[in-house]
Amino acid sequence: MTRPIAHIHAVGTAVPGHDIHHAFLNWADGRLADPHDRALFRRMAARSGIEHRWSVLPRATDGGSPVEPGGFYHGATLPSTGARMAVYAQAAPRLAQEAVEALRQKITLDGITHLVVASCTGFVAPGIDQMLIDRLGLSPSVERTLVGFMGCYAAVAALRVADYIARSDDEARVLVVTVELSSLHLTAGCSIEFLLAGLQFGDGAAAALVSATPGGLALSHFFCATLPDSAELIRWIIGDTGFEMTLSGQVPGRIADGLRDPAIRATILQDWAPTELVWAVHPGGRSILDAVAAALALPADALAASRSVLARFGNMSSATLMFVLAELMEQPGPFDGAALAFGPGLAAEGFRFAGG
């Protein structure tokens, strides 16, 4: 008996309306006392490939950014983690709902049987999953799964759960939602490393419908590979004033080394050559995309969808890969592809997909 194949039928996306990218660049520039560091930051910001990042935080009193008078971050003391989570509890379900409504414009959402939510930038209970059941008018019998605090590859984990469900029950209709509010976690660090990491992250949400009914992207071959001796390179801990990110400058190089490793390449590629696949790579930063392209010897335009998402939205943690998939689903098929995301561990997770 042939087992069912899970399919992503459509993806809806949403971002807030407050563009904070250039305000952050000005704020960060003013925190660097060393002229060499300031010149380096400006050069790296110009090369980041990012033009916009969006935040759920309201504009300051005079219409400016959250660090200006009347803004969420203005003042001698930054908001506590509790204050940030209070914003998360209000803003995360709202933005997630907007992504679901964008999905509803593409496909009917009648008969949802399961809800899988991924989010690593906040905690609240009852959770975002329960809030969405109520906000969307879904049946209280919908089965819920919450994927939390995994980082940028959490979308892969959420889709993997949906894949298991759809393949085990060919009548299941699984709503997958990713929502991240990275802008809630500005911290007071002044080091060049902290500021370079901070210039990448923004807020966003995405929603997808997964079922065993043919159509859209067919999913297969989910994989995970953890790179040795790399646990310290990406860290995400809960501090008293927000969640504190450590993002080592060694990450792109370690990713490239991992992708050149025969065992890891075999896990990701199976029997395909890299140039035979359409790539959905999580745009954790321009340097990461460059490292992937170089390690896999991809043509110049192979990561165009990932670079486009990075430019328009920055790194939205788990939601970002879903934005890339949404862009690829607008392209004509048929095609075979691979999705790839990186996060704490240092781990790479992904899956294969086929479109058209």
Residue pairs with C-beta under 8 A, 6 or more apart in sequence:
3 167
4 166
4 167
4 170
4 212
5 167
5 212
5 214
5 218
5 219
5 220
6 162
6 163
6 166
6 167
6 210
6 211
6 212
6 218
6 219
7 166
7 210
7 211
7 212
7 213
7 214
7 215
7 216
7 217
7 218
7 219
8 159
8 208
8 209
8 210
8 216
8 217
8 219
8 325
8 329
8 353
9 107
9 208
9 209
9 210
9 211
9 213
9 215
9 216
10 103
10 106
10 107
10 208
10 209
10 216
10 329
11 103
11 106
11 206
11 207
11 208
11 322
11 323
11 325
11 326
11 329
12 99
12 100
12 101
12 102
12 103
12 104
12 105
12 106
12 206
12 207
12 208
12 326
13 99
13 102
13 204
13 205
13 206
13 207
13 319
13 322
13 323
13 326
14 95
14 96
14 98
14 99
14 101
14 102
14 204
14 205
14 206
15 54
15 95
15 202
15 203
15 204
15 205
15 313
15 316
16 54
16 55
16 56
16 91
16 95
16 203
17 54
18 54
18 55
18 56
18 57
18 58
18 59
19 52
19 53
19 54
19 55
20 53
20 54
20 55
20 57
20 65
20 66
20 183
20 202
21 50
21 51
21 52
21 53
21 199
21 202
21 314
23 64
23 65
23 66
23 67
23 68
24 53
24 65
24 198
24 199
25 45
25 199
27 65
27 67
28 41
28 195
28 198
28 199
29 38
29 41
29 42
31 190
31 195
32 38
32 41
32 190
32 192
32 195
33 190
37 192
40 192
41 192
41 195
41 196
44 196
44 199
45 199
47 286
48 199
48 200
48 285
48 286
49 285
49 286
49 289
49 307
49 310
49 311
50 199
50 200
50 286
50 310
50 311
50 314
51 311
51 312
52 202
52 311
52 312
52 313
52 314
53 183
53 200
53 201
53 202
53 203
53 313
53 314
54 183
54 202
54 203
54 204
54 313
54 314
55 66
55 181
55 183
55 202
55 203
56 87
56 91
56 94
56 95
56 181
56 183
56 184
56 203
57 66
57 71
57 72
57 73
57 87
57 183
57 184
58 66
58 71
58 72
59 65
59 66
59 71
60 66
60 67
60 68
60 69
60 70
60 71
60 74
61 68
61 69
61 70
61 71
62 68
62 69
62 70
64 71
65 71
66 72
66 73
66 74
66 183
66 186
67 73
67 74
67 186
68 74
72 79
72 87
73 79
73 186
78 186
78 187
78 188
78 241
78 242
79 241
79 242
80 240
80 241
81 238
81 239
81 240
81 241
81 242
81 243
84 122
84 184
84 185
84 242
85 122
85 123
85 124
87 181
87 184
88 121
88 122
88 123
88 124
88 181
88 184
89 122
89 124
91 181
92 119
92 121
92 122
92 124
92 128
92 179
92 181
92 205
93 128
93 131
93 132
93 135
93 179
95 179
95 181
95 203
95 204
95 205
96 117
96 128
96 132
96 177
96 179
96 205
96 207
97 132
97 135
97 136
98 205
99 177
99 179
99 205
99 206
99 207
100 109
100 132
100 136
100 175
100 177
100 207
102 207
103 109
103 207
103 208
103 209
107 209
109 136
109 173
109 175
109 209
111 173
112 138
112 139
112 142
112 173
112 174
112 175
113 142
113 143
113 169
113 171
113 172
113 173
113 174
114 142
114 143
114 144
114 145
114 162
114 165
114 172
114 173
114 174
114 175
115 129
115 132
115 133
115 138
115 142
115 143
115 144
115 145
115 174
115 175
115 177
116 144
116 145
116 146
116 147
116 158
116 161
116 162
116 165
116 174
116 175
116 176
116 177
117 127
117 128
117 129
117 132
117 144
117 145
117 146
117 147
117 158
117 176
117 177
117 178
117 179
118 146
118 147
118 148
118 150
118 154
118 155
118 157
118 158
118 176
118 177
118 178
118 179
118 318
119 128
119 146
119 147
119 148
119 154
119 178
119 179
119 180
119 318
120 148
120 149
120 150
120 151
120 154
120 180
120 236
120 317
120 318
121 180
121 181
121 182
121 184
121 185
121 243
121 317
122 181
122 184
123 148
127 144
127 146
128 146
128 177
128 179
129 144
129 145
129 146
130 144
132 138
132 177
133 139
133 140
133 142
133 144
138 175
145 158
145 161
147 154
147 157
147 158
147 161
147 318
148 154
149 236
150 157
150 318
150 343
150 344
151 234
151 236
151 317
151 318
151 343
151 344
152 282
152 284
152 315
152 317
152 318
152 320
152 321
152 341
152 342
152 343
153 282
153 318
153 321
153 341
153 342
153 343
153 347
153 348
153 349
153 350
154 178
154 317
154 318
154 343
155 178
155 206
155 282
155 318
155 319
155 320
155 321
155 322
155 341
156 222
156 321
156 339
156 341
156 349
156 350
156 351
157 349
158 176
158 177
158 178
158 318
159 176
159 208
159 210
159 219
159 222
159 351
160 222
160 351
162 174
162 176
162 208
162 210
163 210
163 219
163 222
163 351
165 172
165 174
165 210
166 172
166 174
166 210
166 211
166 212
167 212
169 212
170 212
171 212
172 211
172 212
173 209
173 210
173 211
174 209
174 210
174 211
175 207
175 208
175 209
175 210
176 207
176 208
176 209
176 210
177 205
177 206
177 207
177 208
178 205
178 206
178 207
178 318
178 319
178 322
179 204
179 205
179 206
179 319
180 203
180 204
180 205
180 316
180 317
180 318
180 319
181 203
182 201
182 202
182 203
182 315
182 316
182 317
183 201
183 202
183 203
184 242
185 201
185 242
185 243
185 244
185 245
186 198
186 242
187 194
187 239
187 241
187 242
187 244
188 241
189 195
193 247
193 248
193 249
196 249
197 245
197 246
197 247
198 245
200 284
200 285
200 314
200 315
201 245
201 314
201 315
201 316
201 317
202 313
202 314
202 315
202 316
203 316
204 313
204 316
204 319
204 320
204 323
205 319
206 319
206 322
206 323
206 326
207 322
208 322
208 325
210 219
216 329
216 355
217 325
217 328
217 329
217 337
217 353
217 354
217 355
218 353
218 354
218 355
219 351
219 352
219 353
220 351
220 352
220 353
220 354
221 270
221 351
221 352
222 349
222 350
222 351
223 267
223 268
223 349
223 350
223 351
224 347
224 348
224 349
225 258
225 264
225 267
225 268
225 347
225 348
225 349
226 345
226 346
226 347
226 348
227 254
227 255
227 257
227 258
227 264
227 345
227 346
227 347
227 348
230 254
230 345
230 346
231 344
231 345
231 346
232 246
232 248
233 246
233 247
233 248
233 250
233 251
233 254
233 346
234 246
234 247
234 248
234 251
234 342
234 343
234 344
234 345
234 346
235 244
235 245
235 246
235 344
236 243
236 244
236 245
236 246
236 344
237 243
237 244
237 246
238 244
251 284
251 287
251 288
251 342
251 346
252 285
252 287
252 288
252 290
252 291
253 291
254 346
255 288
255 291
255 292
255 295
255 342
255 346
255 348
256 291
256 292
256 294
256 295
257 295
258 264
258 295
258 346
258 348
259 265
259 268
259 291
259 292
259 295
259 296
259 348
260 295
264 348
268 338
268 340
268 348
268 350
269 277
269 338
270 352
272 336
272 338
274 296
274 297
274 298
275 297
275 298
275 299
275 302
276 336
277 336
277 337
277 338
278 328
278 331
278 335
278 336
278 337
278 338
278 355
279 292
279 296
279 298
279 302
279 303
279 305
279 306
279 337
279 338
279 339
279 340
280 305
280 306
280 321
280 324
280 325
280 328
280 337
280 338
280 339
280 340
280 353
281 288
281 289
281 292
281 303
281 306
281 324
281 339
281 340
281 341
282 288
282 306
282 315
282 320
282 321
282 324
282 340
282 341
282 342
283 289
283 303
283 306
283 307
283 309
283 310
283 315
283 320
283 324
284 315
284 320
284 341
284 342
285 310
285 315
286 307
286 310
288 342
289 303
289 306
289 307
289 310
292 298
292 303
292 340
293 300
293 302
293 303
305 324
305 327
305 328
306 324
308 327
309 320
309 323
309 324
309 327
310 320
313 320
313 323
316 323
321 339
321 341
324 339
325 339
325 353
328 337
328 355
329 355
331 355
332 356
333 355
333 356
334 354
334 355
334 356
335 354
335 355
335 356
336 352
336 353
336 354
337 352
337 353
337 354
337 355
338 350
338 351
338 352
338 353
339 350
339 351
339 352
339 353
340 348
340 349
340 350
341 348
341 349
341 350
342 348
342 349
343 349
